[in-house]
C-alpha cells in the first residue's frame, strides 16, 4: 500500500470531523470576480476597490509593468493602468494578486514549493487567457484566466490541511517529499473541485479543476481545453514545480481540438519564456 494512503485517510477524516475546514472565499476576490462577470462596470468601482488596499495597489502596478505587457511605457497609477491596459485586465491582475496572498504557509518544507506553485498557477492563467484571445474565444478571456488561476487550487488546500494537521500534532513526523508529491498529484483535482463547490463558484470552474487531468477530453468545452493546453505548455517549459520538456504541444489532443497551429504554440512558448525569464 502506498505511504500516501494513510495521509489521505487522515486528511479526509479531519475534514469530515470538522477538525480542519475549507477556507472561506476572500471577500475581495468575490468582489473582483463579480466585476469580471458583469457585462458592464463602473471604472470607479475598480479604482475604489484596488486603491483601498496598498498591498494590492503595489502588486497590480508591479504586474502591469511586467514583461507580459512589454512595449508599454511605465504605468504609475491604477487609473493609468485602467486607461492603458483596460479595466478587465486590471481586475484580472487584482484577482491574481489576491489569490497570490493565499500561497503562504508557516512550515518551511511547504513554503519552498509555494512560489513555484504560484508561478505555475499564474503561468497557466496567462497562457489560457492568451490562447482565448488568439484562438478567437475573446468572450472567454476572463473565464480562461480565472480557470487557469484556480486549476491547481486543490494542491493549495491539501498543503494547508497537512499544515494544520502538523500544527495540531496529529502527524508523527514530517511528511516525506515523495509522499507529499503523490498526495498532491493524485488528490488535488477532487479536493480542488470540493473547495470551489464550497465557495459556490460557477460550475464551469469546478469542471476545469476536476477534469484538467482527465484521460479523456471534452472537445466541446473550449474553456477546459485552453486551460489544459496552457497547463501542458507550462509543464513543458518548467513553469512551476514540475517540468516535462518531452511534451510536444502540437501533438496533443488539446491543440488538435482547438486547431492551435505550431506557429501559434511557438509564440505561446515565447510569451511564457519572456514572462518568467526561462533560460533556454
Residue frames as qw, qx, qy, qz and C-alpha x, y, z in Angstrom:
[[0.000, 0.888, 0.460, 0.000, 0.00, 0.00, 0.00],
 [0.365, 0.609, -0.040, 0.703, 1.25, 3.46, -0.83],
 [0.364, -0.233, -0.497, 0.752, 2.52, 5.53, 2.10],
 [0.116, -0.135, -0.093, -0.980, 0.33, 8.38, 0.88],
 [0.446, -0.418, -0.680, -0.404, -2.90, 6.48, 1.54],
 [0.451, -0.513, -0.600, 0.416, -2.85, 6.80, 5.34],
 [0.160, -0.221, -0.079, 0.959, -2.14, 10.52, 4.96],
 [0.267, -0.207, -0.484, -0.808, -5.10, 10.91, 2.61],
 [0.491, -0.485, -0.721, -0.062, -7.28, 8.99, 5.06],
 [0.374, -0.416, -0.428, 0.709, -6.16, 11.31, 7.85],
 [0.019, 0.036, -0.179, -0.983, -6.95, 14.36, 5.71],
 [0.394, -0.330, -0.628, -0.585, -10.42, 13.03, 4.87],
 [0.503, -0.491, -0.677, 0.219, -11.17, 12.13, 8.48],
 [0.275, -0.303, -0.267, 0.872, -10.01, 15.52, 9.72],
 [0.163, -0.058, -0.299, -0.939, -12.14, 17.38, 7.18],
 [0.466, -0.383, -0.707, -0.369, -15.18, 15.18, 7.80],
 [0.501, -0.486, -0.609, 0.377, -14.91, 15.69, 11.56],
 [0.046, -0.954, -0.173, -0.240, -14.52, 19.45, 11.29],
 [0.692, -0.539, 0.030, 0.480, -11.06, 19.41, 12.87],
 [0.218, -0.280, 0.341, 0.870, -9.86, 21.27, 9.82],
 [0.437, 0.686, 0.511, -0.279, -12.16, 23.12, 7.46],
 [0.510, 0.476, 0.390, 0.601, -12.20, 24.52, 3.98],
 [0.219, -0.280, -0.137, 0.925, -11.29, 28.21, 3.94],
 [0.302, 0.781, 0.442, -0.322, -13.84, 30.89, 3.19],
 [0.541, 0.549, 0.307, 0.558, -13.59, 32.73, -0.11],
 [0.320, -0.241, -0.114, 0.909, -11.76, 36.04, 0.22],
 [0.221, 0.769, 0.472, -0.370, -14.30, 38.90, 0.08],
 [0.072, 0.703, -0.317, -0.633, -12.12, 41.00, -2.21],
 [0.137, -0.121, 0.884, 0.430, -11.78, 38.04, -4.59],
 [0.245, 0.546, 0.796, -0.093, -15.56, 37.71, -4.62],
 [0.172, 0.826, 0.160, -0.511, -15.99, 41.38, -5.48],
 [0.029, -0.542, 0.593, 0.595, -13.36, 41.21, -8.23],
 [0.194, 0.116, 0.931, 0.287, -14.95, 38.14, -9.79],
 [0.248, 0.701, 0.606, -0.283, -18.35, 39.86, -9.72],
 [0.124, 0.769, -0.169, -0.604, -16.88, 42.80, -11.62],
 [0.082, -0.311, 0.809, 0.492, -15.35, 40.47, -14.22],
 [0.214, 0.326, 0.918, 0.067, -18.65, 38.62, -14.63],
 [0.241, 0.715, 0.370, -0.541, -20.66, 41.80, -15.14],
 [0.574, 0.585, 0.433, 0.376, -21.46, 42.90, -18.68],
 [0.197, 0.770, -0.031, 0.605, -20.78, 46.50, -17.74],
 [0.642, -0.465, -0.371, 0.485, -18.98, 48.03, -14.79],
 [0.052, -0.994, -0.013, -0.097, -18.13, 51.40, -13.33],
 [0.624, 0.476, -0.369, 0.497, -14.44, 52.27, -13.59],
 [0.207, -0.646, 0.383, -0.628, -14.66, 53.95, -10.20],
 [0.915, -0.319, 0.063, -0.241, -15.71, 50.61, -8.69],
 [0.889, 0.209, -0.206, 0.353, -12.40, 49.16, -9.81],
 [0.273, 0.606, -0.319, 0.676, -10.39, 52.16, -8.63],
 [0.525, -0.608, 0.232, -0.548, -12.06, 52.23, -5.22],
 [0.976, -0.205, -0.009, -0.077, -11.59, 48.52, -4.67],
 [0.829, 0.253, -0.192, 0.460, -7.93, 48.34, -5.70],
 [0.227, 0.604, -0.255, 0.720, -6.74, 51.66, -4.32],
 [0.626, -0.654, 0.063, -0.419, -8.27, 50.92, -0.90],
 [0.927, -0.310, 0.142, 0.159, -5.56, 48.30, -0.38],
 [0.013, -0.869, 0.443, 0.219, -1.95, 49.47, -0.52],
 [0.483, -0.302, 0.798, 0.198, -0.50, 45.99, -0.96],
 [0.623, 0.493, 0.606, 0.035, -2.98, 45.22, -3.73],
 [0.309, 0.934, -0.030, -0.177, -2.17, 48.51, -5.48],
 [0.192, -0.719, 0.624, 0.239, 1.55, 47.77, -5.36],
 [0.561, -0.039, 0.812, 0.156, 1.12, 44.23, -6.70],
 [0.574, 0.692, 0.436, -0.046, -1.12, 45.36, -9.56],
 [0.189, 0.931, -0.247, -0.193, 1.36, 48.06, -10.58],
 [0.369, -0.501, 0.751, 0.220, 4.21, 45.54, -10.44],
 [0.602, 0.239, 0.755, 0.107, 2.28, 43.10, -12.64],
 [0.457, 0.840, 0.257, -0.139, 1.13, 45.81, -15.07],
 [0.120, 0.885, -0.417, -0.169, 4.77, 46.77, -15.63],
 [0.717, -0.250, 0.636, 0.139, 5.91, 43.17, -16.15],
 [0.113, -0.298, 0.715, 0.622, 7.33, 41.82, -19.44],
 [0.312, 0.438, 0.842, 0.032, 3.88, 40.43, -20.30],
 [0.233, 0.904, 0.330, -0.139, 2.86, 43.98, -21.17],
 [0.546, -0.287, 0.299, 0.728, 6.18, 44.74, -22.82],
 [0.292, 0.401, 0.472, 0.729, 6.37, 47.71, -25.12],
 [0.213, -0.870, -0.364, -0.256, 4.27, 49.96, -22.95],
 [0.175, 0.558, -0.381, 0.717, 5.76, 52.89, -21.07],
 [0.203, -0.031, -0.798, 0.567, 5.78, 52.77, -17.29],
 [0.442, -0.611, -0.492, -0.435, 2.39, 52.56, -15.57],
 [0.212, 0.242, -0.540, 0.778, 2.44, 54.55, -12.33],
 [0.412, -0.025, 0.430, -0.803, -1.19, 54.66, -11.10],
 [0.373, 0.266, 0.882, -0.108, -4.17, 52.32, -11.08],
 [0.442, 0.735, 0.237, -0.456, -6.15, 54.85, -13.13],
 [0.198, 0.671, -0.568, -0.433, -3.33, 54.92, -15.66],
 [0.214, -0.132, 0.963, 0.100, -3.37, 51.10, -15.72],
 [0.471, 0.502, 0.660, -0.299, -7.12, 51.05, -16.40],
 [0.400, 0.792, -0.073, -0.455, -6.69, 53.50, -19.29],
 [0.110, 0.633, -0.700, -0.314, -3.64, 51.79, -20.76],
 [0.070, 0.150, -0.978, -0.125, -4.40, 48.06, -20.44],
 [0.514, -0.294, -0.544, -0.595, -8.16, 48.15, -19.77],
 [0.557, -0.431, 0.327, -0.630, -10.42, 47.70, -16.79],
 [0.975, -0.074, -0.089, -0.192, -10.88, 43.93, -17.21],
 [0.726, 0.350, -0.447, 0.388, -7.12, 43.40, -17.34],
 [0.047, -0.512, 0.487, -0.706, -6.64, 45.43, -14.15],
 [0.782, -0.304, 0.182, -0.512, -9.34, 43.37, -12.46],
 [0.953, 0.127, -0.272, 0.046, -7.66, 40.16, -13.60],
 [0.463, 0.440, -0.510, 0.577, -4.32, 41.36, -12.21],
 [0.367, -0.474, 0.374, -0.707, -6.03, 42.36, -8.96],
 [0.932, -0.164, -0.018, -0.322, -7.68, 38.95, -8.66],
 [0.823, 0.271, -0.406, 0.289, -4.31, 37.29, -9.23],
 [0.134, 0.515, -0.495, 0.687, -2.73, 39.47, -6.53],
 [0.657, -0.385, 0.256, -0.596, -5.46, 38.48, -4.05],
 [0.984, 0.007, -0.144, -0.104, -5.08, 34.78, -4.87],
 [0.583, 0.477, -0.501, 0.426, -1.28, 35.03, -4.56],
 [0.253, -0.560, 0.471, -0.633, -1.68, 36.01, -0.91],
 [0.914, -0.213, 0.072, -0.339, -3.20, 32.57, -0.27],
 [0.879, 0.278, -0.324, 0.211, 0.09, 30.90, -1.20],
 [0.029, 0.638, -0.543, 0.545, 1.66, 31.43, 2.23],
 [0.867, -0.372, -0.327, -0.056, 2.31, 28.87, 4.96],
 [0.408, -0.830, 0.358, -0.123, 4.45, 28.73, 8.10],
 [0.895, -0.192, 0.368, 0.162, 6.08, 25.33, 7.54],
 [0.042, -0.703, 0.518, 0.486, 9.45, 25.84, 5.76],
 [0.414, 0.008, 0.871, 0.265, 9.03, 22.48, 3.99],
 [0.372, 0.668, 0.643, 0.036, 5.85, 23.73, 2.34],
 [0.038, 0.885, -0.011, -0.464, 7.00, 27.31, 1.88],
 [0.311, -0.416, 0.644, 0.561, 9.70, 26.08, -0.51],
 [0.266, 0.258, 0.826, 0.425, 7.13, 24.87, -3.01],
 [0.175, 0.751, 0.501, -0.393, 4.65, 27.73, -2.69],
 [0.065, 0.671, -0.269, -0.688, 6.49, 30.07, -5.07],
 [0.002, 0.153, -0.830, -0.537, 6.72, 27.54, -7.92],
 [0.148, 0.487, 0.857, -0.078, 3.09, 26.51, -7.27],
 [0.156, 0.785, 0.253, -0.543, 2.06, 30.15, -7.64],
 [0.003, 0.500, -0.542, -0.676, 4.26, 30.63, -10.72],
 [0.104, 0.129, 0.930, 0.328, 2.53, 27.67, -12.33],
 [0.152, 0.666, 0.680, -0.265, -0.96, 28.93, -11.46],
 [0.111, 0.781, -0.015, -0.614, -0.17, 32.38, -12.84],
 [0.082, -0.338, 0.728, 0.591, 1.56, 30.93, -15.90],
 [0.153, 0.341, 0.909, 0.182, -1.46, 28.78, -16.77],
 [0.139, 0.771, 0.461, -0.416, -3.80, 31.74, -16.20],
 [0.049, 0.689, -0.291, -0.662, -1.77, 33.98, -18.52],
 [0.094, -0.165, 0.855, 0.483, -1.38, 31.26, -21.15],
 [0.194, 0.487, 0.851, -0.020, -5.08, 30.32, -21.11],
 [0.165, 0.812, 0.246, -0.503, -6.13, 33.96, -21.48],
 [0.018, -0.555, 0.541, 0.632, -3.58, 34.41, -24.30],
 [0.159, 0.095, 0.930, 0.317, -4.98, 31.35, -26.05],
 [0.225, 0.667, 0.658, -0.267, -8.55, 32.61, -25.68],
 [0.149, 0.793, -0.061, -0.588, -7.59, 35.85, -27.40],
 [0.006, 0.480, -0.696, -0.534, -5.52, 34.29, -30.16],
 [0.124, 0.119, 0.965, 0.199, -7.91, 31.42, -30.92],
 [0.254, -0.289, -0.456, -0.802, -10.98, 33.62, -31.28],
 [0.477, -0.546, -0.688, 0.035, -12.58, 33.00, -27.87],
 [0.127, 0.370, -0.227, 0.892, -12.43, 36.61, -26.67],
 [0.595, -0.512, -0.139, -0.604, -15.69, 36.13, -24.80],
 [0.906, -0.339, -0.245, 0.064, -13.84, 33.58, -22.63],
 [0.415, 0.579, -0.408, 0.571, -10.75, 35.66, -21.81],
 [0.349, -0.565, 0.418, -0.621, -11.73, 36.36, -18.21],
 [0.932, -0.198, 0.109, -0.283, -13.05, 32.84, -17.63],
 [0.863, 0.320, -0.297, 0.254, -9.85, 31.35, -19.08],
 [0.169, 0.600, -0.482, 0.616, -7.71, 33.49, -16.80],
 [0.592, -0.442, 0.374, -0.561, -9.72, 32.56, -13.70],
 [0.988, 0.016, -0.050, -0.144, -9.87, 28.89, -14.69],
 [0.701, 0.433, -0.408, 0.393, -6.11, 28.83, -15.13],
 [0.079, -0.599, 0.464, -0.647, -5.54, 30.64, -11.87],
 [0.682, -0.322, 0.386, -0.531, -7.68, 28.16, -9.94],
 [0.826, 0.210, -0.459, -0.250, -6.96, 24.89, -11.78],
 [0.629, 0.125, -0.682, 0.350, -4.48, 23.61, -9.15],
 [0.339, -0.591, 0.249, -0.689, -6.15, 25.15, -6.10],
 [0.926, -0.283, -0.193, -0.159, -6.60, 21.62, -4.74],
 [0.723, 0.179, -0.400, 0.534, -2.84, 21.45, -4.13],
 [0.004, -0.491, 0.285, -0.823, -3.08, 24.60, -2.06],
 [0.696, -0.452, 0.041, -0.557, -5.90, 23.33, 0.12],
 [0.942, -0.086, -0.308, 0.102, -4.17, 19.97, 0.63],
 [0.506, 0.306, -0.408, 0.696, -0.98, 21.68, 1.77],
 [0.269, -0.494, 0.214, -0.799, -2.97, 23.89, 4.13],
 [0.869, -0.341, -0.121, -0.338, -4.77, 20.88, 5.63],
 [0.859, 0.044, -0.358, 0.363, -1.50, 18.99, 6.11],
 [0.222, 0.445, -0.330, 0.802, -0.01, 22.13, 7.66],
 [0.567, -0.489, 0.088, -0.657, -2.95, 22.27, 10.09],
 [0.949, -0.192, -0.242, -0.059, -2.54, 18.59, 10.98],
 [0.658, 0.230, -0.401, 0.594, 1.14, 19.14, 11.75],
 [0.051, -0.478, 0.278, -0.832, 0.43, 22.18, 13.93],
 [0.752, -0.396, 0.014, -0.527, -2.16, 20.12, 15.85],
 [0.262, -0.484, 0.820, -0.156, 0.43, 17.41, 16.48],
 [0.866, 0.157, 0.306, -0.363, -1.58, 14.84, 14.52],
 [0.799, 0.514, -0.308, 0.051, 1.34, 13.79, 12.32],
 [0.855, -0.462, 0.067, 0.224, 4.06, 11.71, 13.98],
 [0.560, -0.308, 0.339, 0.691, 6.77, 13.00, 11.65],
 [0.197, 0.582, -0.238, -0.752, 7.37, 15.37, 8.77],
 [0.821, 0.448, 0.300, -0.188, 5.74, 14.28, 5.53],
 [0.557, -0.214, 0.552, 0.582, 8.41, 12.92, 3.14],
 [0.206, 0.489, -0.277, -0.801, 8.58, 14.86, -0.12],
 [0.145, 0.022, -0.874, -0.462, 7.70, 11.81, -2.30],
 [0.023, -0.475, -0.855, 0.207, 4.58, 11.17, -0.19],
 [0.112, 0.618, 0.226, -0.744, 3.58, 14.84, -0.32],
 [0.172, 0.351, -0.534, -0.750, 4.03, 14.93, -4.09],
 [0.100, -0.173, -0.948, -0.246, 1.97, 11.76, -4.52],
 [0.038, 0.583, 0.684, -0.437, -0.85, 13.16, -2.41],
 [0.143, 0.587, -0.040, -0.796, -0.84, 16.44, -4.33],
 [0.145, 0.228, -0.724, -0.634, -0.75, 14.71, -7.71],
 [0.139, -0.224, -0.950, -0.166, -3.45, 12.13, -7.02],
 [0.122, -0.600, -0.733, 0.296, -5.93, 14.14, -4.93],
 [0.092, -0.301, -0.066, 0.947, -5.73, 17.80, -5.96],
 [0.208, -0.194, -0.575, -0.768, -8.43, 17.62, -8.65],
 [0.422, -0.513, -0.742, -0.093, -11.00, 16.14, -6.28],
 [0.371, -0.557, -0.441, 0.597, -10.23, 18.44, -3.36],
 [0.100, -0.118, 0.180, 0.971, -9.97, 21.47, -5.61],
 [0.284, -0.359, -0.631, -0.626, -13.44, 20.81, -7.01],
 [0.452, -0.568, -0.659, 0.198, -14.74, 20.32, -3.46],
 [0.291, -0.379, -0.209, 0.853, -13.29, 23.68, -2.46],
 [0.070, -0.047, -0.361, -0.929, -14.87, 25.51, -5.41],
 [0.394, -0.487, -0.705, -0.332, -18.24, 23.93, -4.63],
 [0.437, -0.527, -0.515, 0.515, -17.79, 25.09, -1.03],
 [0.158, -0.302, 0.021, 0.940, -17.15, 28.61, -2.37],
 [0.452, 0.659, 0.543, -0.258, -20.22, 28.36, -4.64],
 [0.022, -0.505, 0.459, 0.731, -18.18, 29.32, -7.69],
 [0.708, 0.411, -0.149, -0.554, -19.71, 28.77, -11.15],
 [0.923, -0.019, 0.383, -0.032, -19.77, 25.16, -12.32],
 [0.694, 0.690, -0.172, 0.115, -17.53, 25.99, -15.31],
 [0.042, 0.747, -0.596, 0.290, -14.60, 26.45, -12.92],
 [0.723, -0.304, 0.566, -0.255, -15.40, 23.33, -10.91],
 [0.919, 0.372, 0.130, -0.029, -15.32, 21.38, -14.17],
 [0.449, 0.769, -0.399, 0.220, -11.91, 22.82, -15.07],
 [0.282, -0.628, 0.645, -0.332, -10.47, 21.97, -11.66],
 [0.819, -0.107, 0.510, -0.242, -11.94, 18.46, -11.60],
 [0.876, 0.376, 0.301, 0.030, -11.15, 17.50, -15.20],
 [0.246, 0.890, -0.350, -0.158, -7.92, 19.24, -16.22],
 [0.127, -0.487, 0.859, 0.095, -6.07, 15.91, -15.88],
 [0.820, 0.182, 0.415, -0.349, -8.86, 13.66, -17.13],
 [0.467, -0.178, 0.750, 0.434, -7.57, 10.99, -19.56],
 [0.319, 0.547, 0.673, 0.381, -10.37, 11.91, -21.97],
 [0.084, -0.181, -0.014, 0.980, -11.04, 15.39, -23.28],
 [0.310, 0.698, 0.594, -0.255, -14.29, 17.23, -23.92],
 [0.386, 0.153, 0.428, 0.803, -13.90, 18.70, -27.39],
 [0.070, -0.728, -0.496, -0.469, -17.00, 20.83, -26.82],
 [0.463, -0.842, -0.190, 0.200, -15.59, 22.69, -23.81],
 [0.540, 0.665, -0.127, 0.499, -13.12, 25.29, -25.14],
 [0.322, -0.832, 0.282, -0.353, -12.52, 26.76, -21.68],
 [0.862, -0.377, 0.338, 0.017, -11.35, 23.40, -20.32],
 [0.856, 0.373, 0.115, 0.339, -9.33, 22.72, -23.48],
 [0.281, 0.826, -0.182, 0.454, -7.49, 26.04, -23.22],
 [0.508, -0.731, 0.384, -0.245, -6.66, 25.55, -19.55],
 [0.945, -0.108, 0.287, 0.117, -5.45, 22.01, -20.27],
 [0.719, 0.552, 0.020, 0.422, -3.27, 23.21, -23.16],
 [0.025, -0.871, 0.261, -0.415, -1.94, 26.11, -21.07],
 [0.758, -0.547, 0.338, -0.109, -1.13, 23.66, -18.27],
 [0.926, 0.138, 0.209, 0.283, 0.79, 21.44, -20.70],
 [0.447, 0.776, -0.092, 0.435, 2.65, 24.45, -22.08],
 [0.305, -0.822, 0.355, -0.324, 3.80, 25.47, -18.61],
 [0.890, -0.302, 0.340, 0.020, 4.76, 21.90, -17.78],
 [0.843, 0.416, 0.089, 0.329, 6.79, 21.60, -20.98],
 [0.306, 0.765, -0.191, 0.533, 8.70, 24.78, -20.10],
 [0.571, -0.135, -0.584, 0.561, 9.11, 24.08, -16.39],
 [0.193, -0.469, 0.077, -0.858, 6.91, 26.95, -15.20],
 [0.762, -0.459, 0.005, -0.458, 6.21, 25.69, -11.69],
 [0.667, -0.497, 0.543, -0.114, 7.21, 22.69, -9.61],
 [0.796, 0.058, 0.582, 0.160, 7.39, 20.09, -12.38],
 [0.232, 0.673, -0.428, -0.558, 8.96, 20.02, -15.83],
 [0.753, 0.151, 0.633, 0.097, 8.48, 17.73, -18.81],
 [0.101, 0.625, -0.384, -0.672, 10.38, 19.02, -21.85],
 [0.220, 0.008, 0.912, 0.345, 9.39, 15.91, -23.81],
 [0.372, 0.619, 0.593, -0.355, 5.85, 17.27, -24.26],
 [0.179, 0.091, 0.550, 0.811, 5.10, 18.08, -27.91],
 [0.282, 0.395, 0.398, -0.778, 2.28, 20.61, -27.69],
 [0.428, 0.332, -0.414, -0.732, 1.45, 20.37, -31.37],
 [0.376, 0.039, -0.904, -0.201, 0.79, 16.63, -30.99],
 [0.135, 0.121, 0.770, -0.612, -1.63, 16.94, -28.05],
 [0.040, 0.551, 0.817, 0.165, -5.35, 16.24, -28.31],
 [0.077, -0.767, -0.355, 0.530, -5.99, 19.69, -26.86],
 [0.063, -0.492, 0.346, 0.796, -4.14, 21.51, -29.63],
 [0.043, 0.148, 0.842, 0.517, -5.89, 19.43, -32.28],
 [0.024, -0.658, -0.745, 0.104, -9.32, 20.10, -30.77],
 [0.067, -0.818, -0.172, 0.545, -8.60, 23.83, -30.61],
 [0.666, 0.644, 0.182, 0.329, -6.88, 23.90, -34.02],
 [0.294, -0.902, 0.233, 0.212, -3.85, 25.50, -32.38],
 [0.796, 0.559, -0.153, 0.174, -1.11, 25.50, -35.03],
 [0.816, -0.121, -0.156, 0.544, 2.61, 25.07, -34.41],
 [0.291, 0.469, -0.034, 0.833, 3.43, 28.72, -35.08],
 [0.446, -0.696, -0.086, -0.556, 0.87, 29.86, -32.50],
 [0.875, -0.449, -0.154, 0.094, 2.18, 27.35, -29.95],
 [0.677, 0.141, -0.131, 0.710, 5.74, 28.58, -30.54],
 [0.015, -0.597, 0.004, -0.802, 4.54, 32.14, -29.88],
 [0.711, -0.626, -0.162, -0.276, 2.85, 30.94, -26.70],
 [0.865, -0.206, -0.176, 0.423, 6.13, 29.43, -25.53],
 [0.410, 0.367, -0.079, 0.831, 7.97, 32.69, -26.26],
 [0.342, -0.694, -0.089, -0.627, 5.38, 34.66, -24.28],
 [0.832, -0.538, -0.128, -0.035, 5.83, 32.36, -21.27],
 [0.781, 0.036, -0.131, 0.610, 9.63, 32.36, -21.57],
 [0.181, 0.529, -0.040, 0.828, 9.67, 36.16, -21.61],
 [0.511, -0.674, -0.111, -0.521, 7.22, 36.46, -18.71],
 [0.853, -0.519, 0.044, -0.017, 9.04, 34.01, -16.44],
 [0.047, 0.832, -0.552, -0.029, 12.60, 34.64, -17.65],
 [0.954, -0.072, 0.291, -0.002, 13.03, 30.98, -18.53],
 [0.149, -0.641, 0.643, 0.392, 16.53, 30.07, -19.62],
 [0.890, 0.391, 0.131, -0.194, 16.53, 28.33, -22.99]]
